[in-house]
Amino acid sequence: MGLEARHLSLAFDTARLLDALATAVVVVDARGGVDYLNGSAQTMLAAGLNQARGRPLAELVRDPGPIESIVARSREGTEPIAHREVRLVPTARADVHLVVDCTASPLDAERVLLEISDTTRQQRISRDTALLAQLGGSRLMVRQLAHEIKNPLGGLRGAAQLLERELPDAALREYTGVIIREADRLRALVDNLLGPAVPFRKESVNLHELLQHVYHLLRSEAPPGIAILRDYDPSLPPVTLDRDQLVQAMLNLGRNAVQVLGESGRLTLRTRAMTNVTIGAQRHRVVVCVQFEDNGPGVPPELADTIFYPLVTGRPGGTGLGLAVAQDIVTRHGGLIEFESRPGQTVFSLLLPFGETHGA
């Protein structure tokens, strides 16, 4: 192998090593422009390398003063400069508020290496691990309860049908009709609690085709005062999943947002690829992220820890099953649904690993 080929191979291996890091790595040039972002930095700042290269770092983050100060101080000496608990909000992701630790090290006379560690990441991993464990326990309990309810419901409906045939008075048969309709309603509720009755049929699908189907359904159901916007990343590769089940999960998230907005508001459907994401105890090099962002009133604080539990709802007349069913479908694909919420901005993020995963 020639010298030039060895240099190319070394550069390729270095890039792969940097992309495998959970720490965000940014190289800043003499003018404060971005010279390099590793995979974690691209995810953190919501900007690809080609998109960010040459742009001032100050354009990629809101309130860049603290980071610019660290970079400037590192240029004054030869030793790394560290700063803890820096607040960082990516310009492209106003819904993301991070607390990070930054270390700036001079590489040479012009360039500075920034290492940015997301201290909220460990908190998120712990929260997601606890959520998955709680969902697994509640899923088992709810399914056992649903089976206990299902059998008596069948007997109740059958007895009402027999009684209806024996009653000569049409007015009295109206009451048996009420019993039968309510039994059917409860049966449908129980079926939703039990989740999909058929095993997943996974195939490689274009996620945007599914999302477009969801978009048109939401557009047809939403009031005229609700604007539904699309912000897709066209570079996403196909994902292996159950087409019908994932449509149901995304439709549940979209309908939940539309119902919260009422007669007017804005809902944005967004797709992105994210690198080095931990779901539960497993770290994935790349995951696809589908976001449903609305400008509604936000999730009530008292529901924040239980919003994905069955029968939990903050909306009058709601069943409390839409988000629970969506979370169940996504977790059985090896993914997770997270949310961030404050008045005026709520974002539900559906995370799915690329490649094959195994359902529960």
C-alpha positions in Angstrom: 0.0 0.0 0.0 1.4 3.4 -1.0 1.9 6.3 1.4 -1.1 8.2 0.0 -3.3 5.2 0.4 -2.2 4.6 3.9 -3.0 8.3 4.8 -6.5 7.9 3.3 -7.0 4.7 5.2 -5.9 6.3 8.5 -8.1 9.3 7.9 -11.1 7.0 7.2 -10.4 5.0 10.4 -10.0 8.2 12.4 -13.4 9.5 11.2 -15.0 6.1 12.1 -13.5 6.2 15.6 -14.7 9.8 16.1 -18.2 9.0 14.8 -18.4 6.1 17.3 -17.9 8.4 20.3 -20.9 9.4 22.4 -19.1 12.8 23.1 -19.7 15.5 20.5 -16.5 16.6 18.8 -16.3 20.0 17.0 -13.3 21.5 15.3 -13.4 25.3 15.0 -11.2 27.2 12.6 -9.4 30.6 13.2 -12.5 32.6 12.1 -14.9 30.7 14.4 -16.2 28.5 11.6 -17.0 24.8 11.8 -14.3 22.7 10.3 -15.5 19.3 11.5 -18.4 17.6 13.4 -18.4 14.0 14.4 -21.7 12.0 14.4 -22.7 12.9 18.0 -22.1 16.6 17.3 -24.2 16.4 14.2 -27.1 14.9 16.2 -26.6 17.4 19.1 -26.6 20.4 16.8 -29.2 19.0 14.3 -26.8 19.8 11.4 -25.0 17.6 8.9 -21.2 18.0 8.3 -21.6 19.3 4.8 -24.4 21.7 6.0 -22.3 23.0 8.9 -18.7 23.1 7.5 -17.6 26.7 7.0 -20.5 28.2 8.9 -19.8 30.2 12.1 -20.4 28.0 15.2 -22.5 30.9 16.5 -25.1 30.2 13.8 -25.6 26.6 15.1 -26.4 27.4 18.7 -28.6 30.0 20.4 -26.7 32.3 22.8 -23.3 31.1 21.7 -21.5 33.5 24.1 -20.3 30.8 26.7 -18.9 28.5 24.0 -17.2 31.3 22.1 -15.6 32.4 25.4 -14.2 29.0 26.0 -12.8 28.8 22.5 -11.2 32.3 22.8 -9.6 31.4 26.1 -8.2 28.2 24.7 -6.4 30.2 21.9 -4.5 32.2 24.6 -2.6 29.2 25.9 -1.6 25.6 25.2 -3.7 23.8 27.8 -7.3 22.6 27.5 -10.0 24.9 29.0 -13.0 23.2 30.6 -16.4 24.7 31.5 -19.1 22.7 33.3 -22.9 23.0 33.0 -23.1 25.2 29.9 -26.6 25.6 28.6 -26.9 24.8 24.9 -29.9 25.2 22.6 -29.3 24.2 18.9 -30.6 26.8 16.5 -32.3 24.1 14.5 -33.9 22.4 17.5 -35.5 25.1 19.7 -37.3 22.3 21.6 -34.0 20.9 22.8 -32.5 22.4 25.9 -29.2 20.8 26.9 -26.8 21.1 29.9 -23.3 20.2 28.7 -19.7 20.1 29.8 -17.3 21.7 27.3 -13.6 21.2 26.9 -11.6 23.3 24.4 -8.1 22.2 23.3 -5.9 24.1 20.8 -5.0 21.7 18.0 -2.6 24.2 16.3 -2.2 27.9 15.7 -5.6 28.2 14.1 -7.9 25.3 15.1 -9.5 24.4 18.4 -11.0 21.1 19.3 -14.3 21.2 21.3 -15.5 18.2 23.3 -19.1 18.6 24.4 -20.6 16.0 26.8 -24.3 16.0 27.2 -24.9 15.7 31.0 -28.6 15.4 30.4 -27.9 12.2 28.3 -27.3 10.0 31.4 -30.4 11.4 33.0 -32.4 10.6 29.9 -31.0 7.1 29.7 -31.9 6.4 33.4 -35.4 7.9 32.7 -36.0 5.8 29.6 -34.7 2.6 31.3 -37.2 3.2 34.2 -40.0 4.0 31.7 -39.4 0.8 29.7 -39.4 -1.3 32.9 -42.6 0.4 34.2 -44.3 0.0 30.8 -43.4 -3.7 30.8 -45.0 -4.2 34.2 -48.1 -2.2 33.4 -48.6 -4.0 30.1 -48.6 -7.4 31.8 -51.0 -6.2 34.5 -53.4 -4.5 32.0 -53.5 -7.6 29.7 -54.3 -9.9 32.6 -57.0 -7.5 33.7 -58.4 -7.3 30.2 -58.6 -11.0 29.9 -60.5 -11.2 33.1 -63.0 -8.6 31.8 -63.4 -10.1 28.3 -65.0 -13.4 29.3 -67.9 -11.9 31.5 -68.5 -9.4 28.7 -69.2 -12.2 26.2 -71.7 -13.8 28.6 -73.4 -10.4 29.3 -73.9 -9.7 25.6 -75.2 -13.2 24.9 -77.7 -12.9 27.8 -78.9 -9.5 26.5 -79.4 -10.9 23.0 -81.5 -13.8 24.4 -83.5 -11.5 26.5 -84.2 -9.2 23.5 -85.7 -12.1 21.6 -88.1 -12.9 24.5 -89.3 -9.4 25.1 -92.6 -8.5 23.3 -92.4 -4.8 24.0 -90.3 -2.8 21.5 -89.7 -0.1 24.2 -88.2 -2.7 26.5 -86.0 -4.0 23.7 -84.4 -0.6 23.5 -82.8 -1.3 26.9 -81.3 -4.6 25.8 -80.0 -2.7 22.8 -78.2 -0.3 25.1 -76.7 -3.3 27.0 -75.5 -4.9 23.7 -74.0 -1.6 22.4 -72.2 -0.9 25.7 -70.9 -4.4 25.8 -69.5 -4.0 22.3 -67.9 -0.7 23.2 -66.3 -2.3 26.3 -65.1 -5.2 24.1 -63.4 -2.8 21.7 -61.8 -1.0 24.6 -60.5 -4.3 26.0 -59.2 -5.3 22.5 -57.2 -2.0 22.4 -55.8 -2.7 25.9 -54.7 -6.2 24.7 -52.8 -4.6 21.8 -52.4 -6.0 18.2 -53.9 -9.5 17.9 -51.6 -10.5 15.0 -47.8 -10.9 15.1 -45.7 -8.2 13.4 -45.1 -8.6 9.6 -41.9 -6.7 9.2 -40.6 -5.5 5.8 -38.3 -2.8 4.5 -40.3 0.3 4.0 -39.9 3.9 3.1 -40.8 5.8 6.2 -41.9 8.9 4.3 -44.5 6.9 2.4 -46.1 5.9 5.7 -45.8 9.4 7.0 -47.4 10.9 3.9 -50.4 8.5 4.4 -50.7 9.7 8.0 -50.4 13.3 6.9 -53.3 12.9 4.4 -55.5 11.2 7.1 -54.8 13.9 9.6 -55.4 16.6 7.0 -58.8 15.2 6.2 -59.8 14.9 9.9 -58.3 18.2 11.3 -60.4 21.4 11.5 -59.5 24.0 8.8 -57.8 26.2 11.5 -55.1 23.7 12.1 -52.0 23.9 9.8 -50.1 20.7 9.3 -46.6 21.2 8.1 -43.9 18.7 6.9 -40.2 18.8 7.5 -38.7 15.6 6.1 -35.1 14.5 5.8 -35.1 12.9 2.3 -31.8 11.0 2.9 -33.3 8.5 5.4 -32.8 4.9 4.2 -35.6 2.3 4.4 -36.5 0.9 7.9 -37.5 -2.6 8.8 -40.9 -2.6 10.5 -44.5 -3.6 10.4 -46.1 -1.1 8.0 -49.7 -1.2 9.4 -48.7 -1.1 13.1 -46.3 1.8 12.6 -49.0 3.8 10.7 -51.3 3.2 13.7 -48.6 4.4 16.2 -47.9 7.6 14.1 -51.6 8.2 13.5 -52.3 8.0 17.3 -49.5 10.6 17.9 -50.9 12.9 15.2 -54.5 12.6 16.3 -53.5 13.3 19.9 -51.9 16.5 18.8 -54.8 17.6 16.7 -57.3 16.9 19.5 -55.2 18.9 21.9 -55.0 21.9 19.5 -58.8 22.1 19.2 -60.0 24.4 16.4 -56.7 26.1 15.5 -52.9 25.7 15.8 -49.9 24.2 14.1 -48.7 20.6 13.9 -45.3 19.8 12.3 -44.3 16.3 11.1 -40.5 16.0 11.1 -38.0 13.3 10.3 -34.3 13.1 11.2 -31.5 10.6 11.6 -29.8 10.6 15.0 -26.5 8.9 15.9 -25.3 7.2 19.0 -28.7 7.1 20.7 -29.3 4.8 23.7 -32.7 3.2 24.0 -33.1 1.4 27.3 -29.8 -0.5 27.9 -28.9 -0.7 24.2 -26.9 1.9 22.3 -27.7 2.3 18.6 -25.3 3.9 16.1 -28.1 5.3 14.1 -31.8 5.7 14.7 -34.6 7.4 12.8 -36.5 10.0 14.7 -40.1 11.0 13.7 -41.4 14.1 15.6 -44.9 15.4 16.1 -44.5 19.0 17.3 -47.5 21.2 18.2 -48.0 24.7 19.6 -50.8 23.7 22.0 -51.0 24.2 25.8 -48.6 21.4 26.6 -48.8 18.3 28.7 -50.1 18.9 32.2 -47.2 18.4 34.7 -49.2 16.0 36.8 -49.4 13.6 33.8 -45.8 13.8 32.7 -44.7 10.6 34.4 -47.8 8.5 33.5 -48.9 9.8 30.1 -48.0 6.5 28.3 -49.9 4.4 30.8 -53.2 2.9 29.6 -56.4 4.8 30.6 -54.4 8.0 31.6 -55.8 11.1 29.8 -56.0 14.8 30.4 -58.8 15.3 27.9 -62.5 15.1 28.7 -64.0 12.1 26.8 -60.5 10.6 26.0 -59.9 6.9 26.5 -56.3 7.2 27.5 -55.3 4.5 25.0 -53.9 6.3 22.0 -50.5 7.1 23.4 -50.3 3.8 25.3 -51.0 1.7 22.2 -48.4 3.8 20.2 -45.8 3.3 22.8 -46.5 -0.4 23.0 -46.1 -0.8 19.2 -42.9 1.2 19.1 -41.2 -0.5 22.1 -42.0 -3.9 20.5 -40.0 -2.7 17.5 -37.1 -2.0 19.8 -37.7 1.8 19.8 -39.2 4.3 22.2 -41.5 7.4 22.2 -40.2 10.4 24.3 -41.7 13.8 24.7 -40.7 17.3 25.8 -43.4 19.8 26.6 -44.0 23.3 27.8 -46.9 25.7 27.1 -46.8 26.6 23.4 -44.5 23.7 22.3 -44.9 20.0 22.7 -42.7 17.5 20.8 -43.3 13.7 20.8 -40.3 11.9 19.3 -40.7 8.4 17.9 -37.3 6.7 17.9 -36.7 3.6 15.8 -33.4 1.7 15.3 -32.4 1.0 11.7 -32.3 -2.7 10.8 -34.0 -5.7 12.3 -35.3 -5.7 15.9 -37.3 -8.2 17.9 -40.7 -7.6 19.3 -41.8 -8.6 22.8 
